[in-house]
C-alpha cells in the first residue's frame, strides 16, 4: 500500500512516498477486490474451493444440488471466470467442499455425512466417481464445512450450532475418511454466531471460521499447531457490506487473498491482504525555520 511517510530529523522535515507492508493472514489488513454474482448458476452458492495456481474455481449450490467448475483466465481473480462444466451431486444440502491439493479427490459435507470422490483426471469434476460415504464419529446437526491438514492426516468439521463448534479428527490412513478417529473439539459459548465455514493456514497455527449469523470472519491463533483446543480468538472481519449470508471461506496458500461465498447476494467476494515489502522511500527534505509550521488542510500540507 503506497503511503505518505514523514520523518523529522534534526529540525529537517522529510516527506516522501514508500510502501508499508501488511501481514499475510491478518484480517485487519484485508481490502475488497471483487464481488461476483453466481445466481445464474445457483441461487444458493455454498461450498467453495480454488486450485493451487488460482486458475480454477469450484462451487456447490443448494438449489440445483450441483458442483460447478469455472476457469479463471486471470489467476485468483474471480471476475475473470468462465463457466466450464457441472456435475450433479444428488445431495439435498451440499454445504461444504474441499479438494485434495493434487486435485485427485474432493469431499462434500452435506449436513448428515461426508462423501469422498476420486477424480481420474485431476481437477476435472466430470471424471469424479463417488468412493465412499462416512458419518463422522462425533456428529452434530447440520454438518456445514470440512477441511483437511495438507498431508491428509487430520480432518476438521464445522457445524451449524448455537455456538461455535469445530471437531478435530485423526486419519490413520491419509485422505481416507473411513479411517477417522475423533480427537477433540473447540467451542466458543461466548459467540452469538454459528459456524458454516472453516479454513487453516498451511502450518496449522491460524484458523478462520465463517460466523454466518453475524456476517463475520473470525480469526484464531493456535498455540499448538493443528490442535483446535489451543485456539484463541484474535480478530474478526465483517463481510456484510457485500455478502449478508456468508457460507464458506477459502484462503490462498500464502495468505495474501481470501474468498467468501454466500447466498445473501448469491455471490463470491474476493479480498486481498497486501503483502508488499517495504520499498526504498523517495523523500524530499526542507527546513522549518522560526515560527514556521506545517498543517494538513483539505488533503494538502501547507507551510505557515
N, C-alpha and C positions, 0 to 999 in steps of 0.2 A: 504494500500500500504506500503510495507516494505521499510523504508528509513534509510540512514546513518544519525545519529544525532550527532552533535558536540557541546560540552559545554566547555567553558573556565572559570574556577573558580579559582581565586587567583593564577594564573600562572600555574595551572594544567589543561591540556587538556584531556577531556573525549571523547572517541569515542565509539559508540555503535549502535545497531540496535533497532528500535522501530517502532510503527505504527503511521502514521499521518493520521487522519481521513479526509474523504471527505464528502461533504454535499449532502444529497439526494436532487434530483430535480435540482442540479446545473449542467448545460450543460458543463461547463468548466472542470468538473471532469470526464466526460464520456470517456470510453475506449471501443474499438471494441472487440467483442466476437465472433460472428458468422455471416456469410453471406451465406444464403442457397437459391439456385435457386428453384423456383416452376414452371418453364416453362413447365415441363411435365404435369402439370395440367391446366395451363392457361398462355398464353403469355403476359398477361397484368394484373398482380396482382394489386388489388386496395384497397378496404376497408379491415380492419384487426381488430381482437379482440382476447383476450385470456380470459379464465375463471379465477376466482379469485385465485385458487390454482395453476395455471400455467400448468395444465395437458392437456389442450385443446387449439388448435389454430384454428381460423376461418379466411377464406379469401374469398373475392369476386373477380371475374375476368371479364374483359371486353370482352374477346374473346368468351368464352363459356357461358357468362351470367348466371353463377352459383355461389352458395355459397358452399365452401368446409369446411369439418370438419376433423381435424387431431388430433391424440393423441400424447402427449409428454411424453415419458417414464421417462425423467428427467425433473421435473417441471421447466418451464421457459426457458429451453434450446431447441432452435428451431432445433438444429442439431439432436435431438432425435425423430423427428417427424415420425409418421406412418399414412398413409392415411386411413381414416375410411369411409367417405361417402360424397355425394354431393346432392344438390337439385337444380333444375332449377328454376331460378327467373323470367324468361321471361321479363327481363329488358334489354334495349339496352345500359344502362350506369350505372351499379350498383357500384357507386363510393364510397359511404360512408356506414359504418357498425357500429352499436352499439348494445350491448347486455345489457339488464336489469341485475343488479348484481346477481339476483337469477336464471337467465337462463330461465325464463318463457316467455320472449319476446325478439325479436330483431327488429331492424329498418334498413331500406335500404334507402339511399339518392341516387336518380338516375337521377340527372340533373334537372328534371322538377317537381318532387314531392317527398314525403316521404311515405314509406309503413311500416305499423306496423304488425308484425306477432306474433301470440301466439304459444307457444310450450306446448303441453300436457305433454311431458316428458322433464324436464328441461335439457338444453344443447344438446339435441338430435335434430338436424335440420330436420331429417326425420319426426318428429312429428309436424312440423310447418304448420300453416294454416294462410293465409292472413286474417287479421282482418279488416283493413281499410286503405284508401289512403287519404293523405292530401296535398294540395298545400299550402305552407306557406303563411301567410297573406301578409308579405312583401317579395316579391320574386325577385331574380336577376337571370340572366342567369347562367346556369351550376352550379347547386347545387352539391357540392362536398363532404361535410362531415357533420356529425351530432354527437352531444354529449349531454348527459343529466346530470343534477345535481343528486347526489346519491339518493336523495329522490324522484326523478321524477317530481319535481315541476318547473323545468326550462329546457329549450331546447335551444341549440346553433347550428347554422348552418354556414358553410363556403362556399364561392362561388369562382369560377374561374373568377376573375375580373382583371382589370389592376391596382387595388390597393388592399391592404389587407382589407377584409370586413368580420366581424363577426356579425351575428344577434343574439340577445337575446330575448327569448320568455318566458312568464309565462304560466304554465299549471294549470288551476283551478282544474282539475281532474288529479292527478299524473299519469304519464306514458301514458295518453290518448292524442294523438297528435291532435285530433279534438277539444280539449279544449284550444288550444294555443291562446295567445294574444301577438302581437309584443310589445316589451317594449323599446328596444334601440339597438344601434349598435356601433361597433368600426371600425374606418377606419384609415389607415396609408398611406396617399398620398405620403409620402416620400419614400415608398418602391417601388422597381422595380420588385418585385416578385408577384406571385399570390398564394392565399391560397387554398390548396387542402386537408388539414387535420387539426384537432383541438383536443386538449386534455387539461384537467384541473387537478390540484391536488385535492384530496378529500375535502379539506377545502375551495376551490374556490379562494385561494389567488395567485395561479400561473396558467398561461395559456401558451400553446405551440401551435404553428402553423407550418405547412409544407409549406415552400416557394419553390414550385417546380421549378420555373424558375431559381433559384439561388442555387439549391441543398442544401438548408439550413433548419435547425430547428430554429425557433425564440422563445425565452423565454420572458415572460412578468410577472411583478408583478401587482396584483390588490389591490389597497389601500382599496377598498370596496369589500369584498369577493363576487364573482359571478356577479359583476357589470362590464361588459366589457368596459363601458365608463371610468372606472378608471384605465385602463391598461396602463402600462409604459413598453416600450421595454428595456430590461436589458441585453440580451445576444443573441448570435447566435452560431450555431454549424454546420459545413459543413459535409454533408454525401456523397459528390460527389466521394470520393475515392472508394465507394462500390455501391452506387446507384445514377445514374445521373438523374433519373426522379422520385423523391420520391412522393408518393401519400398520404399516411396516417401514423399516429403515434399512438402508444399505450404505456402507462406507467403502470408499476407495481404500485399497490396502495401505496406502501411505498416509491416510487420514486427512488428505487435502480436500476431499469432497465427500458429501453425503447426500442421499436422496430419500425422500419421504413419499410414500404412496398413500392414497386415501380415497374415500368415496363421498366426502362432503362436497368436493369440487370435481370428483371423478378424475383425479389428476396425479401426476408425479411432479414433485417440486425438487429442484436441484439447488444445492447450496455449495459455496466454495469457502474453504478455510485457507486464507492466504498463507503460503509457505515461502514467501520471498526472503532471501538472505539480505542482510544489511549491505547496502552498496556504499561506495565512497561518496561522501557528501560534497556537493558543489556549493561552496559558500562565497559570500561577498562581505568583507568587513567594512565598518565605518565607525568613526569615533563620536561618542556623545560628549559634548563639552558644555560647561557652565550649567545652566538650568534646563538644558535640552532634555527632552524625554520622548519616549515612543508610546503611542496609543494605538489601539485597534478600533477602527471605525468603519462601518459598512463593509466589512470583509477586507479592509486595507489597513496597513500600518502607516501612520502619519507621524512625522518627526516634528515636535513642537519645541 
